[in-house]
Amino acid sequence: MYHIFGDTMNEKYRAVNIITDIYLILIFSVFPLFFTNQYANIRHDKYYFFLICSSLYILSCLTVLFLFGGFRQLRGFNITDAAFLSLIIVFSISTLLSDSPYESFFGTLGRNNGLLLYLVLFAVYLAVSRMYRRGDYVFIAFAVACAIVFMLCILNRFGFDPLKMYEGYTDYVRNDFTSTIGNKNIMSCYCCLTAPTFFALFINRKNTVRYLYLFISIIGIIAFLCSDSSGGYLGIVPVFAGITLYLLRKKGFKKLFWIFLGIIALAVLVSAVLLIYYTFFDTRTQLNGFTMFFRFNEKWGTHRGYMWIKSAEIFAGFDIKSILFGCGPDRFYAAFAPFFEELSSRYGDITTNCAHNEFLNYLITTGILGLASYLFLFGSAVARALKNAVKAPEALVFIVPIISYLLQSVVNIATPITTPLLFIFLALSESQTVGVGYSKKDMLL
């Protein structure tokens, strides 16, 4: 079996593999359930848990490699590695050039998505992409944790609070927060990352544990519906539609494949036509409920339209330095500050620290080069997974949540609650194409 550490699997490599599995189990099963004081500190709870857990993981791997001389046998540097390195370089320059390098490094003005988080994510990516070996027990632990998170969300939706998370809080918190994840939009994002993943695992696996993955995926869809966040449909619907098309083609149902593809194409076309018509031509007809999404203006998407329009104005007013490198990682708050008074008078929001569109957020905070690096990173991972789909089909499994996340991120935000999972899936996908192969024995549970 060929792998990035050498041509044989000896004890030192088994050690880092076991350490990696333990780390993944902690991130997949403990991380989403961890909290200390209901919803009061839930983002910080998970942020510090991830930093501490990841730091111990990296130090453990480095110690093992140092003791056994593994560094001499490390090899392999691909385009995705280069893309991630370029992102780190751009984010570092953006941090140094910002008005407050401290805020940019720690993300104190935003949601702790500063340079520090991305440095840790980069280290984790390098380690997991080289040291992960397929083991279903990692995803069984993940499935159990997800089942708990999903069931809590469903129970919360119907008025049950088994963990007493809502005690002492107002109805606002009850309506906007759920499970052990937090804000309903973040819960929706979590479902977009996990439900499609388990369905992809169900398709990929051939053993009996696949039915557990199918069950968790179904529960995840129910939890997503209970989260009551419409932005998640941008991730859930296209990905499951794509999986359906893949299955129809794989099973030889050519007629059904083309019929379903035609329905999808028609739905996209009609939606685009309605959006253009009600945005540019008929601006007076009253739209209600779901149809409101077909008219883009400042009120669109719980006034996301306002923040996007103003974000475009901010970027248009940047000097060349800020156009290239932005105002500093996670410093959207500082860039948007001139509009706080208007935001408050129109929509009642006193402040905001994100654009509620991750791509716009990266554009404002890290500039054109930062956004380009981010797109290049995930674009290269998707391309490599597709290119190696025959030899490493499991790479596609981990690409599914990445695509789902990126689609829903058009209307959502990056947080230390869900962003680490995105980069873990990136690392797992790369672990399949970075030079690691598997024997038939490795494919068994």
Salt bridges, closest charged atoms under 4 A:
ASP7 OD1 - ARG75 NH2 3.91
GLU11 OE2 - ARG14 NH1 2.57
ASP81 OD2 - ARG130 NH2 2.57
GLU103 OE1 - ARG331 NE 3.04
ASP136 OD1 - ARG205 NE 2.69
ASP228 OD2 - ARG157 NH1 3.93
GLU298 OE1 - ARG346 NH1 2.23
GLU313 OE2 - LYS310 NZ 3.62
GLU342 OE1 - LYS310 NZ 3.63
GLU342 OE2 - ARG346 NH2 3.40
ASP349 OD2 - HIS303 NE2 2.52
GLU394 OE1 - ARG134 NH1 2.71
GLU394 OE1 - ARG205 NH1 3.17
GLU430 OE1 - ARG384 NE 3.08
